[in-house]
Amino acid sequence: MPHSSRPAVALLIETSNAYARGVLQGITSYQREHQPWSIYLPEQERGAKPPGWLRNWQGDGIIARIETEEIAKAIRQTGLPVIDVSAARRVPGIPWVETDDTAIARLAAEHLMERGFQHFAFCGEPDFNWSNWREEGFVSVLADRGQKCELFHARSRTEKGYSWNREQRRLRKWVDNLPRPIGIFACYDIRAQQLLDVCRELNISVPEEIAVLGVDNDELLCNLCTPPLSSVIPDSHQTGYRAAELLDTLLKKKSITEEACFIPPLGIAARQSTDILAIDDPDLVKALHLIRTRSSDGINVNDLLKEIPLSRRVFEFRFQKVLGCTPHEMIVRTRMDRVKELLRETDMTLDAIAASVGFTHVEYLTTSFRKQAGVTPSIYRKQVRSP
């Protein structure tokens, strides 16, 4: 090793946004559990030039967001083991870890469909693979349900004559001409914030006329929005942890069999920007209200039918046709969403959470949660609340 027995690792990852900071926190967690590294973390913004010291740096490995050809060239020239945590794929053939954008899109579509929307839109930035993959996934899920999707593609900032004022006018015109009510999935939180600003300028009610959903769950940004922004929660912590694990494997001179590793999202932080039921069917509106207000009381489909003047067959057919799932599936999903919220935002014990959402035994909660979320409640809490 160049300086000590510790491997020297450069982290070419910006600290200017919530997602990247989550990746860095995941790398930190891996270090705490394993052999520590000597870390080199330059202060830089997304897409910044490579640090000058990298040219002659005598380190052991790199974890980087390789988003420009300049960064890609500098990293190739080092000849060191590298793990890429960017979707740009500027250096083919090296291991990379990225959020599962198809899974993010599926969550977004389900979230908006559950609220009864019949019109949908996607607002993206074609310069970025992750935006294009989210668009493709979102459109595909909607197509499977026989739904169309309105699209807005931001113009490239590198395009000749690009002007933010003109771009904002394009966005405003697009929003003003959308059918309503409509659910819009924005490729990330900053784009979602811009949509909310446009809605405010046009005096469009959110979420009554337009519901807006972002990605990244940047809590500061989401809560500064008016109204507060709902957002898909990527598991950036696990992305960083897995990237560190893969680099550690390479530093130990072991081979990696899989080039790509996709990390699924943790869920959706639902806030006011999508807190609406855009359904014309009064029976389904009543059913969803009962589910949302009484799911923690152990309500079941038979309880719903006591309040709704429909046969079980007709009720379940209409529910499935409009909302894309059965009443039972919606009850389970709503209860699990409440469990996730309590795990994220409180210090309640699992016993207390189980009691508050209508589970008689914490073991039953754990089994149901693992089936729905893929991990235990304890692991989920650790993932979403990592320091």
Buried (B, 14 or more C-beta within 10 A) or exposed (E): EEEEEBBBBBBBBBBEBBBBBBBBBBBBBBBEEEEEBBBBBBEBEBEBEBBEEBEEBEBBBBBBBBBBEBBBEBBBEBEBBBBBBBBBBBBEEBBBBBBBBBBBBBBBBBBBBBBBBBBBBBBBBEBBBBBBBBBBBBBBBBEEEEBEBBEBBBBEEEEEEEEEEEBBEBBBEBBEEBEEBBBBBBBBBBBBBBBBBBBBEEEBEBBEBBBBBBBBBBBEBBEEBBBBBBBBBBBBBBBBBBBBBBBBBBBEEEEBEEEEBBBBBBBBBBBBBBBBBBBEBEBBBBBBEBBBEBBBEEBEBEBBBEEBEBEEEEBBEBBBEBBBBBBEBBBBBBBBBBBBBBBBEEEBEBEEBBBBBBBEEBEEBBEBBBEBBEBBBEBBBBBBEBE
